[in-house]
């Protein structure tokens, strides 16, 4: 059935045909290949695979006579890597935003709620906004479990930020007890 549907080449994702051609050239040079490609299942689902291919060399003809090896499904690993990379990009963007905020004016006040429960996000947002404006300061707010968010020029919301790094860059720290 596999061969009837075109075999290996037909199962490859079209965007990976060029890589497969390069891999075949390597095998034809009597060198093994370890590569990662996408394949398509009968149902059309894309799966990532790692291919371990070793040439079977014809001593009499001094050419590639066959290939043996294994194919390992690495789809879950690729999904995890993709999610990790997306999280890293998101974190880098958030860090850059925080660094821009810190550089844009005098050191702000840090207000942290961490694991406090039972607060209402809107009430927290209003109280912090009012306090910041009354005091004439800027603030970095780690709202924690309050789920409050802030969108203004003088207040920035952060999630998990290393305290030892951040506290060295703020004027004061207000932290839940």
C-alpha positions as CSV (number, residue, x, y, z in Angstrom):
1,X,0.0,0.0,0.0
2,X,2.8,2.4,0.9
3,X,4.6,1.7,-2.4
4,X,1.3,1.9,-4.3
5,X,0.9,5.5,-3.1
6,X,4.3,6.5,-4.3
7,X,6.5,5.4,-1.4
8,X,8.9,7.6,0.6
9,X,8.9,10.6,-1.8
10,X,5.2,10.8,-2.0
11,X,4.9,10.8,1.8
12,X,7.3,13.7,2.2
13,X,6.0,17.2,2.8
14,X,6.6,19.1,-0.5
15,X,8.7,21.7,1.2
16,X,11.2,19.0,2.3
17,X,11.9,17.5,-1.2
18,X,15.0,19.6,-1.6
19,X,16.4,18.4,1.7
20,X,15.6,14.9,0.8
21,X,17.5,15.4,-2.5
22,X,20.6,16.7,-0.5
23,X,20.3,13.7,1.8
24,X,20.3,11.3,-1.1
25,X,23.4,13.0,-2.5
26,X,25.1,12.4,0.8
27,X,24.1,8.8,0.8
28,X,25.4,8.4,-2.8
29,X,28.7,9.7,-1.4
30,X,28.7,6.7,0.9
31,X,28.1,8.8,4.0
32,X,25.3,8.3,6.5
33,X,22.5,10.8,7.1
34,X,20.6,12.0,10.1
35,X,18.0,14.5,9.2
36,X,14.6,15.9,10.2
37,X,11.8,16.1,7.7
38,X,8.1,16.4,7.6
39,X,5.9,13.5,6.3
40,X,2.2,13.3,5.5
41,X,0.1,10.5,6.8
42,X,-2.6,8.8,4.8
43,X,-5.1,11.1,6.4
44,X,-3.1,14.2,5.5
45,X,-1.7,14.9,9.0
46,X,1.8,16.3,9.0
47,X,4.3,14.5,11.2
48,X,7.9,15.4,12.0
49,X,10.4,12.5,11.7
50,X,14.1,12.1,12.3
51,X,15.6,9.8,9.7
52,X,18.7,7.7,10.4
53,X,19.9,6.5,7.0
54,X,23.0,4.5,6.2
55,X,24.2,3.6,2.7
56,X,24.6,0.1,1.6
57,X,27.5,0.3,-0.8
58,X,28.1,-2.0,-3.7
59,X,31.8,-2.9,-3.6
60,X,31.7,-4.3,-7.1
61,X,29.9,-1.3,-8.7
62,X,31.3,1.3,-6.2
63,X,27.9,2.9,-5.9
64,X,24.9,3.0,-3.6
65,X,23.1,-0.3,-3.7
66,X,20.5,0.4,-1.0
67,X,19.7,2.2,2.2
68,X,19.0,0.9,5.7
69,X,18.0,2.8,8.8
70,X,15.2,4.0,10.9
71,X,12.6,6.7,11.1
72,X,11.6,8.2,14.5
73,X,8.5,10.2,15.0
74,X,9.6,13.5,16.7
75,X,6.3,15.5,16.2
76,X,5.7,16.0,20.0
77,X,9.3,17.2,20.5
78,X,9.0,19.6,17.6
79,X,5.7,21.0,19.0
80,X,7.3,21.5,22.4
81,X,10.3,23.2,20.8
82,X,7.9,25.5,18.8
83,X,5.9,26.3,21.9
84,X,9.2,27.0,23.8
85,X,10.5,29.3,21.1
86,X,7.2,31.2,21.0
87,X,7.4,31.6,24.8
88,X,11.0,32.8,24.5
89,X,10.0,35.4,21.9
90,X,7.1,36.5,24.1
91,X,9.3,36.8,27.1
92,X,12.0,38.7,25.2
93,X,9.3,41.1,24.0
94,X,8.0,41.6,27.5
95,X,11.5,42.1,28.9
96,X,12.2,44.7,26.2
97,X,8.9,46.5,27.0
98,X,9.9,46.5,30.7
99,X,13.4,47.8,30.0
100,X,12.0,50.6,27.8
101,X,9.6,51.5,30.6
102,X,12.4,51.6,33.2
103,X,14.6,53.7,30.9
104,X,11.8,56.1,30.0
105,X,11.8,58.0,33.3
106,X,12.7,58.1,36.9
107,X,12.9,54.8,38.8
108,X,9.3,53.6,39.4
109,X,7.8,52.0,42.5
110,X,7.3,48.3,42.4
111,X,3.9,47.0,43.7
112,X,3.6,43.2,44.0
113,X,0.5,41.2,44.9
114,X,1.9,37.7,44.1
115,X,-0.3,35.0,45.6
116,X,-2.9,37.3,47.2
117,X,-6.4,36.0,46.6
118,X,-9.8,37.5,47.0
119,X,-9.2,40.8,45.3
120,X,-11.2,42.2,42.5
121,X,-9.1,43.2,39.4
122,X,-11.0,46.4,38.7
123,X,-10.7,47.6,42.4
124,X,-7.0,46.8,42.4
125,X,-6.5,48.6,39.1
126,X,-8.4,51.7,40.3
127,X,-6.6,51.8,43.7
128,X,-3.1,51.5,42.2
129,X,-3.8,54.0,39.4
130,X,-5.1,56.5,41.9
131,X,-2.1,56.0,44.3
132,X,0.4,56.4,41.5
133,X,-1.2,59.6,40.2
134,X,-1.6,61.0,43.7
135,X,2.1,60.3,44.5
136,X,3.3,61.5,41.1
137,X,5.3,58.3,40.5
138,X,5.5,55.6,37.9
139,X,4.9,52.0,38.9
140,X,5.7,48.4,37.9
141,X,2.8,46.2,39.1
142,X,3.1,42.4,39.5
143,X,-0.6,41.7,39.9
144,X,-0.2,38.0,40.5
145,X,-3.4,36.2,41.3
146,X,-5.4,39.4,41.3
147,X,-5.4,39.3,37.4
148,X,-5.5,43.1,37.3
149,X,-3.9,44.7,34.2
150,X,-2.7,48.2,33.6
151,X,-2.5,50.2,30.4
152,X,-1.1,53.6,30.9
153,X,2.1,55.6,30.4
154,X,2.9,55.6,34.1
155,X,2.1,52.0,35.1
156,X,3.3,48.7,33.5
157,X,2.0,45.2,34.4
158,X,4.6,42.4,34.7
159,X,4.3,38.7,35.3
160,X,7.2,36.8,36.8
161,X,10.3,39.0,37.0
162,X,13.4,38.2,39.1
163,X,13.0,40.4,42.2
164,X,16.8,40.7,42.6
165,X,17.1,42.2,39.1
166,X,14.0,44.4,39.3
167,X,14.4,45.7,42.8
168,X,17.8,47.2,42.0
169,X,16.0,49.3,39.3
170,X,13.1,50.7,41.3
171,X,12.8,53.6,43.8
172,X,10.7,51.6,46.4
173,X,9.0,48.2,46.8
174,X,5.5,47.6,48.1
175,X,5.0,43.9,48.4
176,X,2.3,41.8,50.0
177,X,3.0,40.3,53.3
